[in-house]
Amino acid sequence: MKTLKFKTNINCSGCVASITPHLSKEAGIKEWNVDTNNTDKILTVETESLDAEDVKNVVEKAGFKAENISQ
C-alpha cells in the first residue's frame, strides 16, 4: 500500500461531498481524506494500484485541482 498526497482546492464540506462519489467509486483507492484545515487542503490517498496521475485525473474529472506533493 502506498500513500499519495496532493495539494488541492477542495476547501469545504460541500467540496468534500461533491468529490466523495468520485473517490469512493474508484476501485484502486482504499481510503482517502482531505485536510480542509490545512492551508494547502491536503488530499491523502491510500492505494495499492493507482499512481499519482491516476488520482489526479479522478480529482480533475470531479471539477477540482490536485498537485502531487508525495515524495
Secondary structure, 3 states (H helix, E strand, C coil): CEEEEEEECCCCHHHHHHHHHHHHHCCCEEEEEEECCCCCCEEEEEECCCCHHHHHHHHHHCCCCEEECCC
